[in-house]
Amino acid sequence: MVAEQQTVPVKILGHEYVIACEPEEREQLQAAARYANEKLVEMRDKNKVLGAERLMVLAVLNMANDLLSANVAKKNYEQSLSRVARMQQRLEGVFASGDETQLPT
């Protein structure tokens, strides 16, 4: 049975928005709204002359940049883990064979 969507009120920059989501997504949606609101308030307080639309565009661009940076960091981390796993397999093979002359010096 498919769960029915529910509406969740969220407040951003003093305005309430009602968003539809799956019940299991409710907490994450509320956390995302709190995070977005915190970033927007922070930016608004630093840049008193920005209009709401420009403020939202800048916030979206900042958050997208953060996400892209995190994705690059994750990819680099995964590549490092893969290299370590390959080295571990090679070392285990060397020790299992008993031929330690294959170890790098």
N, C-alpha and C positions, 0 to 999 in steps of 0.2 A: 504494500500500500504506500502510495506517495504521500509524504507529509505536506500539509497545506502551508502555504506561506503565511506569515504573520507580519503585521506592521510594527515597526519599532520607531518611536520618536527619538530623535537625536537633536542636540542643540549645538549650533556652530555660530560663533560671533553673535550670540544673543538671539538668533533666529531658530525656531524649531522646524525641523524637517521630518516628515514621516516616510520611512524607507521600508519597502517590502523585502523580506528575506526568509530563508528557511529557518525553522526553529533552532537547529543546531548551529546556525551562523550568528545568532542574536548577540552573544557575548563578544564575539570578534568584531562585529559591526559596531557595537557600542564602544569597544576599545579603540577602533580605528577613528571613530568620530571624536573621541576624547583627544586622541593624538593629533588629529587634524586641527581641532579647535585650539589646542595648546600652541601648535606651530603658528597658526594664524594670529592668535593674540600676541604671541612673541614678536612676530613680524610687524603687526599693527603698532605695537608699542614702540618699536624701534623706528618706524617710518610713519610718523603721524599724518603725512599728507597723502598717502596712498588711498585710492578709492577701493571699495570692497571687491570689485571685479578684478582690478589689477593685483590686489593683494592675493586673491584666490589663484590667479594665474601664476604669480611668483611662488606661492606655496606649493602648487602642483608641480611646477618645474623643479623646485628644491627637493621635494619628496621623490620625484621620478629620478633625479640625479642620485639621491641616496640609495634608491633601489638598484639602479644600474651599477653603482659602485659596490654594493653588497654582492650583487651577482658575479661581478668580476673577482672579488675577493673569495667568494665561494668556489668559483671555478679554479682559481689558483690553489686553494686549499685542497680541493679534490685531486688536482694533478700531483700535488706534493704527496698526498696519501697514497696515490697509485704508485709513485716512484718508490716510496718506502716499502710498500707491499711487494713490489718486484724485487727489491734488494733483499728483503726478508726471505722470499722464496729461493733466491739464488743462494743465500747463506745456508738456509736449511738443507738445500740440495748438496752443497759442499760438505757440510758436517755429516749428513746422512751417508755420503759416499766414503767418508773418511779420508778424502784426498784434500788436505788443507793447503796443498801447493797451489790450488786454484784461487785461494784468497788474494784479493788485491793487496799490494804492499805499499 
